[in-house]
Amino acid sequence: MENCLFCRILRGEIPSAKVYEDEFTYAFRDINPMAAVHCLVIPKTHVDSLNGLDGLTDRQLAACLHACREVARLEGVDKSGYRVVSNCGDDACQSVHHLHFHVLGGQKMHEAMA
């Protein structure tokens, strides 16, 4: 999508702090972190949310989850623990309507954040 914030990041129009990239995904640090480690993993193909999964192949979706694990390893939280979250829709506070996964860690997570 032309005006999608994350699509613009993918096109290099907006800078980001890249953490990981592969054929299907791009991961970068969140500019408003909610934890010591807070990265976003996005598919390179635009879909609005988990409700748009028909727009991704199984391989593309699997790549998103593999990227989450790799980001956790690269950020040093794979052994201590991390959380993967995807908000879906306005009531869930999805602020950018491009499917993305938050990888959060580096500190003890609160149950209220679950």
Biopython code that builds the backbone (N, CA, C, O; Angstrom):
import numpy as np
from Bio.PDB.StructureBuilder import StructureBuilder

atoms = [
    (1, "MET", "N", (0.842, -1.186, 0.000)),
    (1, "MET", "CA", (0.000, 0.000, 0.000)),
    (1, "MET", "C", (0.883, 1.244, 0.000)),
    (1, "MET", "O", (1.894, 1.311, 0.699)),
    (2, "GLU", "N", (0.495, 2.181, -0.763)),
    (2, "GLU", "CA", (1.329, 3.360, -0.978)),
    (2, "GLU", "C", (1.597, 4.171, 0.284)),
    (2, "GLU", "O", (2.739, 4.566, 0.521)),
    (3, "ASN", "N", (0.580, 4.431, 1.099)),
    (3, "ASN", "CA", (0.755, 5.294, 2.260)),
    (3, "ASN", "C", (0.944, 4.539, 3.567)),
    (3, "ASN", "O", (1.037, 5.170, 4.620)),
    (4, "CYS", "N", (1.004, 3.225, 3.539)),
    (4, "CYS", "CA", (1.200, 2.433, 4.745)),
    (4, "CYS", "C", (2.590, 2.730, 5.327)),
    (4, "CYS", "O", (3.594, 2.663, 4.617)),
    (5, "LEU", "N", (2.634, 3.052, 6.599)),
    (5, "LEU", "CA", (3.893, 3.380, 7.273)),
    (5, "LEU", "C", (4.922, 2.273, 7.103)),
    (5, "LEU", "O", (6.075, 2.546, 6.768)),
    (6, "PHE", "N", (4.519, 1.027, 7.329)),
    (6, "PHE", "CA", (5.481, -0.075, 7.249)),
    (6, "PHE", "C", (5.892, -0.359, 5.810)),
    (6, "PHE", "O", (7.039, -0.737, 5.571)),
    (7, "CYS", "N", (5.006, -0.190, 4.857)),
    (7, "CYS", "CA", (5.387, -0.336, 3.450)),
    (7, "CYS", "C", (6.401, 0.738, 3.069)),
    (7, "CYS", "O", (7.325, 0.480, 2.298)),
    (8, "ARG", "N", (6.228, 1.927, 3.604)),
    (8, "ARG", "CA", (7.183, 3.012, 3.337)),
    (8, "ARG", "C", (8.542, 2.706, 3.958)),
    (8, "ARG", "O", (9.576, 3.036, 3.377)),
    (9, "ILE", "N", (8.548, 2.079, 5.132)),
    (9, "ILE", "CA", (9.808, 1.641, 5.742)),
    (9, "ILE", "C", (10.468, 0.601, 4.849)),
    (9, "ILE", "O", (11.674, 0.665, 4.608)),
    (10, "LEU", "N", (9.687, -0.359, 4.356)),
    (10, "LEU", "CA", (10.233, -1.389, 3.473)),
    (10, "LEU", "C", (10.841, -0.796, 2.204)),
    (10, "LEU", "O", (11.855, -1.290, 1.711)),
    (11, "ARG", "N", (10.229, 0.252, 1.680)),
    (11, "ARG", "CA", (10.735, 0.901, 0.465)),
    (11, "ARG", "C", (11.921, 1.828, 0.748)),
    (11, "ARG", "O", (12.507, 2.381, -0.183)),
    (12, "GLY", "N", (12.276, 2.000, 2.016)),
    (12, "GLY", "CA", (13.400, 2.864, 2.371)),
    (12, "GLY", "C", (13.063, 4.331, 2.424)),
    (12, "GLY", "O", (13.963, 5.166, 2.505)),
    (13, "GLU", "N", (11.785, 4.669, 2.380)),
    (13, "GLU", "CA", (11.355, 6.069, 2.430)),
    (13, "GLU", "C", (11.423, 6.633, 3.845)),
    (13, "GLU", "O", (11.554, 7.841, 4.039)),
    (14, "ILE", "N", (11.332, 5.749, 4.825)),
    (14, "ILE", "CA", (11.404, 6.126, 6.237)),
    (14, "ILE", "C", (12.501, 5.268, 6.854)),
    (14, "ILE", "O", (12.505, 4.051, 6.671)),
    (15, "PRO", "N", (13.438, 5.885, 7.588)),
    (15, "PRO", "CA", (14.522, 5.091, 8.174)),
    (15, "PRO", "C", (14.027, 4.191, 9.305)),
    (15, "PRO", "O", (13.024, 4.479, 9.958)),
    (16, "SER", "N", (14.748, 3.110, 9.517)),
    (16, "SER", "CA", (14.454, 2.194, 10.612)),
    (16, "SER", "C", (15.758, 1.562, 11.071)),
    (16, "SER", "O", (16.749, 1.548, 10.341)),
    (17, "ALA", "N", (15.742, 1.043, 12.282)),
    (17, "ALA", "CA", (16.907, 0.351, 12.844)),
    (17, "ALA", "C", (16.721, -1.143, 12.601)),
    (17, "ALA", "O", (16.128, -1.847, 13.417)),
    (18, "LYS", "N", (17.236, -1.617, 11.468)),
    (18, "LYS", "CA", (17.049, -3.018, 11.075)),
    (18, "LYS", "C", (17.739, -3.950, 12.060)),
    (18, "LYS", "O", (18.869, -3.714, 12.488)),
    (19, "VAL", "N", (17.021, -5.017, 12.406)),
    (19, "VAL", "CA", (17.550, -6.062, 13.263)),
    (19, "VAL", "C", (17.753, -7.344, 12.458)),
    (19, "VAL", "O", (18.709, -8.084, 12.685)),
    (20, "TYR", "N", (16.843, -7.599, 11.514)),
    (20, "TYR", "CA", (16.880, -8.850, 10.755)),
    (20, "TYR", "C", (16.094, -8.661, 9.457)),
    (20, "TYR", "O", (15.148, -7.876, 9.394)),
    (21, "GLU", "N", (16.506, -9.394, 8.431)),
    (21, "GLU", "CA", (15.766, -9.386, 7.176)),
    (21, "GLU", "C", (16.008, -10.702, 6.458)),
    (21, "GLU", "O", (17.114, -11.241, 6.476)),
    (22, "ASP", "N", (14.967, -11.208, 5.829)),
    (22, "ASP", "CA", (15.100, -12.365, 4.956)),
    (22, "ASP", "C", (14.221, -12.139, 3.725)),
    (22, "ASP", "O", (13.741, -11.029, 3.499)),
    (23, "GLU", "N", (14.018, -13.157, 2.955)),
    (23, "GLU", "CA", (13.265, -13.042, 1.713)),
    (23, "GLU", "C", (11.835, -12.533, 1.921)),
    (23, "GLU", "O", (11.297, -11.815, 1.078)),
    (24, "PHE", "N", (11.226, -12.911, 3.050)),
    (24, "PHE", "CA", (9.809, -12.632, 3.274)),
    (24, "PHE", "C", (9.515, -11.622, 4.376)),
    (24, "PHE", "O", (8.403, -11.100, 4.455)),
    (25, "THR", "N", (10.508, -11.339, 5.235)),
    (25, "THR", "CA", (10.241, -10.511, 6.412)),
    (25, "THR", "C", (11.296, -9.433, 6.605)),
    (25, "THR", "O", (12.396, -9.490, 6.055)),
    (26, "TYR", "N", (10.915, -8.454, 7.405)),
    (26, "TYR", "CA", (11.829, -7.388, 7.805)),
    (26, "TYR", "C", (11.552, -7.105, 9.273)),
    (26, "TYR", "O", (10.393, -6.998, 9.673)),
    (27, "ALA", "N", (12.601, -6.982, 10.082)),
    (27, "ALA", "CA", (12.446, -6.713, 11.511)),
    (27, "ALA", "C", (13.272, -5.488, 11.888)),
    (27, "ALA", "O", (14.394, -5.304, 11.418)),
    (28, "PHE", "N", (12.690, -4.658, 12.746)),
    (28, "PHE", "CA", (13.352, -3.431, 13.157)),
    (28, "PHE", "C", (12.924, -3.059, 14.566)),
    (28, "PHE", "O", (11.912, -3.547, 15.069)),
    (29, "ARG", "N", (13.705, -2.191, 15.199)),
    (29, "ARG", "CA", (13.396, -1.763, 16.563)),
    (29, "ARG", "C", (12.212, -0.796, 16.566)),
    (29, "ARG", "O", (12.104, 0.077, 15.704)),
    (30, "ASP", "N", (11.337, -0.965, 17.538)),
    (30, "ASP", "CA", (10.189, -0.076, 17.704)),
    (30, "ASP", "C", (10.681, 1.299, 18.171)),
    (30, "ASP", "O", (11.544, 1.378, 19.044)),
    (31, "ILE", "N", (10.146, 2.368, 17.603)),
    (31, "ILE", "CA", (10.592, 3.711, 17.991)),
    (31, "ILE", "C", (9.998, 4.162, 19.323)),
    (31, "ILE", "O", (10.428, 5.170, 19.885)),
    (32, "ASN", "N", (9.011, 3.419, 19.831)),
    (32, "ASN", "CA", (8.406, 3.722, 21.127)),
    (32, "ASN", "C", (8.381, 2.431, 21.945)),
    (32, "ASN", "O", (7.315, 1.854, 22.163)),
    (33, "PRO", "N", (9.562, 1.973, 22.402)),
    (33, "PRO", "CA", (9.633, 0.649, 23.039)),
    (33, "PRO", "C", (8.840, 0.552, 24.334)),
    (33, "PRO", "O", (8.826, 1.471, 25.153)),
    (34, "MET", "N", (8.184, -0.587, 24.490)),
    (34, "MET", "CA", (7.410, -0.882, 25.694)),
    (34, "MET", "C", (8.136, -1.881, 26.595)),
    (34, "MET", "O", (7.609, -2.279, 27.633)),
    (35, "ALA", "N", (9.335, -2.281, 26.202)),
    (35, "ALA", "CA", (10.157, -3.201, 26.987)),
    (35, "ALA", "C", (11.610, -2.926, 26.625)),
    (35, "ALA", "O", (11.891, -2.211, 25.663)),
    (36, "ALA", "N", (12.534, -3.494, 27.397)),
    (36, "ALA", "CA", (13.957, -3.298, 27.133)),
    (36, "ALA", "C", (14.308, -3.712, 25.707)),
    (36, "ALA", "O", (15.099, -3.049, 25.036)),
    (37, "VAL", "N", (13.713, -4.812, 25.252)),
    (37, "VAL", "CA", (13.817, -5.239, 23.855)),
    (37, "VAL", "C", (12.421, -5.141, 23.264)),
    (37, "VAL", "O", (11.483, -5.756, 23.772)),
    (38, "HIS", "N", (12.282, -4.375, 22.202)),
    (38, "HIS", "CA", (10.980, -4.261, 21.532)),
    (38, "HIS", "C", (11.246, -4.065, 20.044)),
    (38, "HIS", "O", (11.606, -2.978, 19.592)),
    (39, "CYS", "N", (11.061, -5.136, 19.309)),
    (39, "CYS", "CA", (11.257, -5.119, 17.861)),
    (39, "CYS", "C", (9.958, -5.495, 17.175)),
    (39, "CYS", "O", (9.095, -6.149, 17.760)),
    (40, "LEU", "N", (9.830, -5.075, 15.934)),
    (40, "LEU", "CA", (8.667, -5.408, 15.120)),
    (40, "LEU", "C", (9.109, -6.284, 13.963)),
    (40, "LEU", "O", (10.127, -6.017, 13.324)),
    (41, "VAL", "N", (8.345, -7.324, 13.698)),
    (41, "VAL", "CA", (8.571, -8.202, 12.549)),
    (41, "VAL", "C", (7.386, -8.021, 11.621)),
    (41, "VAL", "O", (6.237, -8.181, 12.032)),
    (42, "ILE", "N", (7.667, -7.682, 10.354)),
    (42, "ILE", "CA", (6.595, -7.470, 9.386)),
    (42, "ILE", "C", (6.829, -8.326, 8.150)),
    (42, "ILE", "O", (7.973, -8.545, 7.752)),
    (43, "PRO", "N", (5.748, -8.811, 7.539)),
    (43, "PRO", "CA", (5.922, -9.463, 6.239)),
    (43, "PRO", "C", (6.173, -8.403, 5.175)),
    (43, "PRO", "O", (5.679, -7.280, 5.279)),
    (44, "LYS", "N", (6.931, -8.757, 4.168)),
    (44, "LYS", "CA", (7.205, -7.816, 3.078)),
    (44, "LYS", "C", (5.996, -7.642, 2.169)),
    (44, "LYS", "O", (5.924, -6.675, 1.410)),
    (45, "THR", "N", (5.062, -8.554, 2.241)),
    (45, "THR", "CA", (3.799, -8.436, 1.512)),
    (45, "THR", "C", (2.789, -7.766, 2.431)),
    (45, "THR", "O", (2.628, -8.180, 3.579)),
    (46, "HIS", "N", (2.114, -6.747, 1.946)),
    (46, "HIS", "CA", (1.152, -6.033, 2.775)),
    (46, "HIS", "C", (-0.138, -6.841, 2.957)),
    (46, "HIS", "O", (-0.794, -7.223, 1.988)),
    (47, "VAL", "N", (-0.474, -7.085, 4.202)),
    (47, "VAL", "CA", (-1.813, -7.518, 4.616)),
    (47, "VAL", "C", (-2.121, -6.702, 5.863)),
    (47, "VAL", "O", (-1.221, -6.388, 6.642)),
    (48, "ASP", "N", (-3.385, -6.360, 6.052)),
    (48, "ASP", "CA", (-3.755, -5.453, 7.137)),
    (48, "ASP", "C", (-3.524, -6.011, 8.537)),
    (48, "ASP", "O", (-3.096, -5.277, 9.428)),
    (49, "SER", "N", (-3.800, -7.289, 8.743)),
    (49, "SER", "CA", (-3.724, -7.875, 10.078)),
    (49, "SER", "C", (-3.809, -9.391, 9.940)),
    (49, "SER", "O", (-3.768, -9.929, 8.833)),
    (50, "LEU", "N", (-3.927, -10.069, 11.072)),
    (50, "LEU", "CA", (-4.122, -11.522, 11.032)),
    (50, "LEU", "C", (-5.384, -11.895, 10.262)),
    (50, "LEU", "O", (-5.485, -13.002, 9.733)),
    (51, "ASN", "N", (-6.338, -10.983, 10.196)),
    (51, "ASN", "CA", (-7.559, -11.253, 9.427)),
    (51, "ASN", "C", (-7.310, -11.300, 7.925)),
    (51, "ASN", "O", (-8.168, -11.754, 7.168)),
    (52, "GLY", "N", (-6.148, -10.837, 7.492)),
    (52, "GLY", "CA", (-5.815, -10.834, 6.073)),
    (52, "GLY", "C", (-4.885, -11.947, 5.661)),
    (52, "GLY", "O", (-4.219, -11.845, 4.630)),
    (53, "LEU", "N", (-4.823, -13.009, 6.442)),
    (53, "LEU", "CA", (-3.860, -14.078, 6.165)),
    (53, "LEU", "C", (-4.047, -14.741, 4.807)),
    (53, "LEU", "O", (-3.114, -15.360, 4.295)),
    (54, "ASP", "N", (-5.219, -14.626, 4.220)),
    (54, "ASP", "CA", (-5.408, -15.189, 2.880)),
    (54, "ASP", "C", (-4.483, -14.526, 1.870)),
    (54, "ASP", "O", (-4.255, -15.074, 0.792)),
    (55, "GLY", "N", (-3.944, -13.347, 2.206)),
    (55, "GLY", "CA", (-3.028, -12.638, 1.325)),
    (55, "GLY", "C", (-1.584, -13.093, 1.446)),
    (55, "GLY", "O", (-0.716, -12.594, 0.729)),
    (56, "LEU", "N", (-1.314, -14.035, 2.345)),
    (56, "LEU", "CA", (0.032, -14.573, 2.519)),
    (56, "LEU", "C", (0.032, -16.069, 2.271)),
    (56, "LEU", "O", (-0.956, -16.752, 2.539)),
    (57, "THR", "N", (1.126, -16.567, 1.764)),
    (57, "THR", "CA", (1.279, -18.016, 1.647)),
    (57, "THR", "C", (1.649, -18.570, 3.018)),
    (57, "THR", "O", (2.063, -17.824, 3.906)),
    (58, "ASP", "N", (1.499, -19.864, 3.182)),
    (58, "ASP", "CA", (1.916, -20.496, 4.433)),
    (58, "ASP", "C", (3.410, -20.271, 4.668)),
    (58, "ASP", "O", (3.843, -20.088, 5.806)),
    (59, "ARG", "N", (4.184, -20.286, 3.606)),
    (59, "ARG", "CA", (5.631, -20.058, 3.728)),
    (59, "ARG", "C", (5.929, -18.648, 4.232)),
    (59, "ARG", "O", (6.823, -18.464, 5.058)),
    (60, "GLN", "N", (5.190, -17.653, 3.744)),
    (60, "GLN", "CA", (5.393, -16.279, 4.205)),
    (60, "GLN", "C", (5.014, -16.125, 5.676)),
    (60, "GLN", "O", (5.717, -15.455, 6.432)),
    (61, "LEU", "N", (3.916, -16.738, 6.079)),
    (61, "LEU", "CA", (3.495, -16.656, 7.472)),
    (61, "LEU", "C", (4.486, -17.382, 8.379)),
    (61, "LEU", "O", (4.841, -16.874, 9.443)),
    (62, "ALA", "N", (4.925, -18.550, 7.968)),
    (62, "ALA", "CA", (5.925, -19.287, 8.758)),
    (62, "ALA", "C", (7.199, -18.461, 8.894)),
    (62, "ALA", "O", (7.835, -18.472, 9.948)),
    (63, "ALA", "N", (7.573, -17.750, 7.841)),
    (63, "ALA", "CA", (8.775, -16.910, 7.885)),
    (63, "ALA", "C", (8.646, -15.832, 8.955)),
    (63, "ALA", "O", (9.635, -15.473, 9.593)),
    (64, "CYS", "N", (7.436, -15.314, 9.158)),
    (64, "CYS", "CA", (7.222, -14.305, 10.204)),
    (64, "CYS", "C", (7.552, -14.888, 11.580)),
    (64, "CYS", "O", (8.219, -14.246, 12.391)),
    (65, "LEU", "N", (7.083, -16.097, 11.831)),
    (65, "LEU", "CA", (7.346, -16.712, 13.132)),
    (65, "LEU", "C", (8.809, -17.087, 13.292)),
    (65, "LEU", "O", (9.370, -16.935, 14.377)),
    (66, "HIS", "N", (9.431, -17.572, 12.235)),
    (66, "HIS", "CA", (10.870, -17.853, 12.285)),
    (66, "HIS", "C", (11.652, -16.566, 12.538)),
    (66, "HIS", "O", (12.631, -16.569, 13.284)),
    (67, "ALA", "N", (11.223, -15.471, 11.923)),
    (67, "ALA", "CA", (11.889, -14.183, 12.125)),
    (67, "ALA", "C", (11.758, -13.724, 13.575)),
    (67, "ALA", "O", (12.707, -13.176, 14.138)),
    (68, "CYS", "N", (10.597, -13.941, 14.182)),
    (68, "CYS", "CA", (10.424, -13.582, 15.599)),
    (68, "CYS", "C", (11.439, -14.320, 16.454)),
    (68, "CYS", "O", (12.069, -13.723, 17.327)),
    (69, "ARG", "N", (11.601, -15.605, 16.211)),
    (69, "ARG", "CA", (12.568, -16.397, 16.971)),
    (69, "ARG", "C", (13.994, -15.895, 16.722)),
    (69, "ARG", "O", (14.791, -15.810, 17.657)),
    (70, "GLU", "N", (14.316, -15.566, 15.486)),
    (70, "GLU", "CA", (15.659, -15.098, 15.159)),
    (70, "GLU", "C", (15.936, -13.728, 15.781)),
    (70, "GLU", "O", (17.046, -13.477, 16.251)),
    (71, "VAL", "N", (14.951, -12.851, 15.788)),
    (71, "VAL", "CA", (15.104, -11.549, 16.435)),
    (71, "VAL", "C", (15.372, -11.744, 17.925)),
    (71, "VAL", "O", (16.240, -11.079, 18.490)),
    (72, "ALA", "N", (14.635, -12.647, 18.563)),
    (72, "ALA", "CA", (14.862, -12.919, 19.990)),
    (72, "ALA", "C", (16.297, -13.400, 20.217)),
    (72, "ALA", "O", (16.942, -12.990, 21.183)),
    (73, "ARG", "N", (16.793, -14.258, 19.341)),
    (73, "ARG", "CA", (18.170, -14.752, 19.470)),
    (73, "ARG", "C", (19.162, -13.605, 19.282)),
    (73, "ARG", "O", (20.083, -13.441, 20.082)),
    (74, "LEU", "N", (18.976, -12.818, 18.231)),
    (74, "LEU", "CA", (19.891, -11.707, 17.940)),
    (74, "LEU", "C", (19.889, -10.658, 19.047)),
    (74, "LEU", "O", (20.918, -10.040, 19.322)),
    (75, "GLU", "N", (18.742, -10.458, 19.679)),
    (75, "GLU", "CA", (18.616, -9.463, 20.749)),
    (75, "GLU", "C", (18.975, -10.038, 22.121)),
    (75, "GLU", "O", (18.934, -9.323, 23.122)),
    (76, "GLY", "N", (19.328, -11.337, 22.172)),
    (76, "GLY", "CA", (19.804, -11.951, 23.405)),
    (76, "GLY", "C", (18.738, -12.287, 24.424)),
    (76, "GLY", "O", (19.037, -12.388, 25.614)),
    (77, "VAL", "N", (17.495, -12.465, 23.985)),
    (77, "VAL", "CA", (16.421, -12.795, 24.926)),
    (77, "VAL", "C", (15.835, -14.184, 24.689)),
    (77, "VAL", "O", (14.860, -14.562, 25.339)),
    (78, "ASP", "N", (16.414, -14.942, 23.773)),
    (78, "ASP", "CA", (15.862, -16.261, 23.451)),
    (78, "ASP", "C", (15.964, -17.227, 24.625)),
    (78, "ASP", "O", (15.123, -18.116, 24.753)),
    (79, "LYS", "N", (16.952, -17.081, 25.470)),
    (79, "LYS", "CA", (17.111, -17.994, 26.611)),
    (79, "LYS", "C", (16.329, -17.510, 27.834)),
    (79, "LYS", "O", (15.772, -18.324, 28.571)),
    (80, "SER", "N", (16.282, -16.204, 28.054)),
    (80, "SER", "CA", (15.613, -15.660, 29.247)),
    (80, "SER", "C", (14.102, -15.584, 29.080)),
    (80, "SER", "O", (13.362, -15.616, 30.063)),
    (81, "GLY", "N", (13.646, -15.485, 27.841)),
    (81, "GLY", "CA", (12.218, -15.437, 27.573)),
    (81, "GLY", "C", (11.805, -14.164, 26.867)),
    (81, "GLY", "O", (12.396, -13.101, 27.055)),
    (82, "TYR", "N", (10.782, -14.297, 26.055)),
    (82, "TYR", "CA", (10.271, -13.163, 25.293)),
    (82, "TYR", "C", (8.814, -13.402, 24.969)),
    (82, "TYR", "O", (8.304, -14.517, 25.083)),
    (83, "ARG", "N", (8.163, -12.345, 24.567)),
    (83, "ARG", "CA", (6.740, -12.399, 24.230)),
    (83, "ARG", "C", (6.576, -11.959, 22.784)),
    (83, "ARG", "O", (7.247, -11.033, 22.330)),
    (84, "VAL", "N", (5.672, -12.634, 22.054)),
    (84, "VAL", "CA", (5.330, -12.255, 20.687)),
    (84, "VAL", "C", (3.852, -11.893, 20.687)),
    (84, "VAL", "O", (3.010, -12.689, 21.103)),
    (85, "VAL", "N", (3.538, -10.679, 20.213)),
    (85, "VAL", "CA", (2.173, -10.163, 20.242)),
    (85, "VAL", "C", (1.820, -9.609, 18.870)),
    (85, "VAL", "O", (2.645, -8.963, 18.224)),
    (86, "SER", "N", (0.596, -9.862, 18.427)),
    (86, "SER", "CA", (0.083, -9.226, 17.227)),
    (86, "SER", "C", (-1.308, -8.692, 17.526)),
    (86, "SER", "O", (-2.246, -9.458, 17.746)),
    (87, "ASN", "N", (-1.432, -7.374, 17.531)),
    (87, "ASN", "CA", (-2.733, -6.748, 17.742)),
    (87, "ASN", "C", (-3.507, -6.792, 16.429)),
    (87, "ASN", "O", (-2.948, -6.579, 15.352)),
    (88, "CYS", "N", (-4.796, -7.071, 16.540)),
    (88, "CYS", "CA", (-5.614, -7.237, 15.339)),
    (88, "CYS", "C", (-6.859, -6.363, 15.449)),
    (88, "CYS", "O", (-7.812, -6.710, 16.146)),
    (89, "GLY", "N", (-6.841, -5.232, 14.757)),
    (89, "GLY", "CA", (-8.004, -4.346, 14.731)),
    (89, "GLY", "C", (-7.936, -3.217, 15.730)),
    (89, "GLY", "O", (-7.101, -3.201, 16.635)),
    (90, "ASP", "N", (-8.830, -2.279, 15.542)),
    (90, "ASP", "CA", (-8.839, -1.064, 16.351)),
    (90, "ASP", "C", (-9.089, -1.325, 17.834)),
    (90, "ASP", "O", (-8.452, -0.693, 18.676)),
    (91, "ASP", "N", (-9.998, -2.239, 18.175)),
    (91, "ASP", "CA", (-10.276, -2.513, 19.581)),
    (91, "ASP", "C", (-9.086, -3.138, 20.295)),
    (91, "ASP", "O", (-9.004, -3.082, 21.522)),
    (92, "ALA", "N", (-8.167, -3.730, 19.547)),
    (92, "ALA", "CA", (-6.956, -4.311, 20.121)),
    (92, "ALA", "C", (-5.797, -3.313, 20.089)),
    (92, "ALA", "O", (-4.663, -3.662, 20.416)),
    (93, "CYS", "N", (-6.086, -2.075, 19.695)),
    (93, "CYS", "CA", (-5.097, -0.996, 19.623)),
    (93, "CYS", "C", (-4.049, -1.221, 18.533)),
    (93, "CYS", "O", (-2.884, -0.864, 18.705)),
    (94, "GLN", "N", (-4.464, -1.814, 17.414)),
    (94, "GLN", "CA", (-3.558, -1.923, 16.277)),
    (94, "GLN", "C", (-3.426, -0.534, 15.673)),
    (94, "GLN", "O", (-4.390, 0.007, 15.130)),
    (95, "SER", "N", (-2.235, 0.042, 15.767)),
    (95, "SER", "CA", (-2.052, 1.423, 15.320)),
    (95, "SER", "C", (-1.598, 1.520, 13.868)),
    (95, "SER", "O", (-1.855, 2.530, 13.212)),
    (96, "VAL", "N", (-0.931, 0.494, 13.354)),
    (96, "VAL", "CA", (-0.520, 0.460, 11.953)),
    (96, "VAL", "C", (-1.182, -0.761, 11.327)),
    (96, "VAL", "O", (-0.976, -1.886, 11.782)),
    (97, "HIS", "N", (-1.965, -0.542, 10.299)),
    (97, "HIS", "CA", (-2.723, -1.630, 9.686)),
    (97, "HIS", "C", (-1.913, -2.315, 8.588)),
    (97, "HIS", "O", (-2.261, -2.310, 7.408)),
    (98, "HIS", "N", (-0.817, -2.902, 9.049)),
    (98, "HIS", "CA", (0.049, -3.793, 8.276)),
    (98, "HIS", "C", (0.412, -4.868, 9.288)),
    (98, "HIS", "O", (0.950, -4.555, 10.350)),
    (99, "LEU", "N", (0.130, -6.122, 8.978)),
    (99, "LEU", "CA", (0.407, -7.201, 9.924)),
    (99, "LEU", "C", (1.804, -7.043, 10.502)),
    (99, "LEU", "O", (2.771, -6.864, 9.762)),
    (100, "HIS", "N", (1.908, -7.108, 11.813)),
    (100, "HIS", "CA", (3.210, -7.045, 12.470)),
    (100, "HIS", "C", (3.157, -7.775, 13.796)),
    (100, "HIS", "O", (2.110, -7.905, 14.430)),
    (101, "PHE", "N", (4.320, -8.242, 14.184)),
    (101, "PHE", "CA", (4.490, -8.974, 15.430)),
    (101, "PHE", "C", (5.470, -8.206, 16.300)),
    (101, "PHE", "O", (6.568, -7.864, 15.863)),
    (102, "HIS", "N", (5.068, -7.938, 17.530)),
    (102, "HIS", "CA", (5.943, -7.307, 18.507)),
    (102, "HIS", "C", (6.740, -8.411, 19.194)),
    (102, "HIS", "O", (6.157, -9.378, 19.685)),
    (103, "VAL", "N", (8.049, -8.281, 19.234)),
    (103, "VAL", "CA", (8.912, -9.189, 19.993)),
    (103, "VAL", "C", (9.407, -8.380, 21.183)),
    (103, "VAL", "O", (10.168, -7.426, 21.029)),
    (104, "LEU", "N", (8.961, -8.777, 22.375)),
    (104, "LEU", "CA", (9.233, -8.035, 23.609)),
    (104, "LEU", "C", (10.020, -8.904, 24.573)),
    (104, "LEU", "O", (9.722, -10.088, 24.730)),
    (105, "GLY", "N", (11.015, -8.328, 25.214)),
    (105, "GLY", "CA", (11.792, -9.089, 26.188)),
    (105, "GLY", "C", (12.807, -8.203, 26.881)),
    (105, "GLY", "O", (12.722, -6.975, 26.850)),
    (106, "GLY", "N", (13.778, -8.869, 27.513)),
    (106, "GLY", "CA", (14.836, -8.149, 28.210)),
    (106, "GLY", "C", (14.452, -7.697, 29.600)),
    (106, "GLY", "O", (15.215, -6.986, 30.254)),
    (107, "GLN", "N", (13.288, -8.094, 30.059)),
    (107, "GLN", "CA", (12.819, -7.762, 31.402)),
    (107, "GLN", "C", (11.686, -8.710, 31.748)),
    (107, "GLN", "O", (11.120, -9.367, 30.874)),
    (108, "LYS", "N", (11.364, -8.773, 33.016)),
    (108, "LYS", "CA", (10.249, -9.594, 33.460)),
    (108, "LYS", "C", (8.958, -8.967, 32.946)),
    (108, "LYS", "O", (8.697, -7.788, 33.183)),
    (109, "MET", "N", (8.154, -9.758, 32.243)),
    (109, "MET", "CA", (6.875, -9.278, 31.718)),
    (109, "MET", "C", (5.812, -9.383, 32.811)),
    (109, "MET", "O", (5.842, -10.297, 33.636)),
    (110, "HIS", "N", (4.887, -8.451, 32.807)),
    (110, "HIS", "CA", (3.791, -8.475, 33.757)),
    (110, "HIS", "C", (2.647, -9.288, 33.180)),
    (110, "HIS", "O", (2.415, -9.286, 31.971)),
    (111, "GLU", "N", (1.937, -9.981, 34.051)),
    (111, "GLU", "CA", (0.801, -10.789, 33.583)),
    (111, "GLU", "C", (-0.272, -9.922, 32.935)),
    (111, "GLU", "O", (-0.983, -10.378, 32.040)),
    (112, "ALA", "N", (-0.391, -8.678, 33.380)),
    (112, "ALA", "CA", (-1.400, -7.786, 32.791)),
    (112, "ALA", "C", (-1.113, -7.514, 31.334)),
    (112, "ALA", "O", (-2.010, -7.092, 30.604)),
    (113, "MET", "N", (0.099, -7.740, 30.890)),
    (113, "MET", "CA", (0.481, -7.521, 29.503)),
    (113, "MET", "C", (0.165, -8.746, 28.654)),
    (113, "MET", "O", (0.328, -8.707, 27.435)),
    (114, "ALA", "N", (-0.280, -9.817, 29.270)),
    (114, "ALA", "CA", (-0.524, -11.071, 28.536)),
    (114, "ALA", "C", (-1.772, -10.975, 27.688)),
    (114, "ALA", "O", (-2.130, -11.934, 27.004)),
]
sb = StructureBuilder()
sb.init_structure("model")
sb.init_model(0)
sb.init_chain("A")
sb.init_seg("    ")
for serial, (resi, resn, name, xyz) in enumerate(atoms, 1):
    if name == "N":
        sb.init_residue(resn, " ", resi, " ")
    sb.init_atom(name, np.array(xyz, "f"), 0.0, 1.0, " ", f" {name:<3s}", serial, name[0])
structure = sb.get_structure()
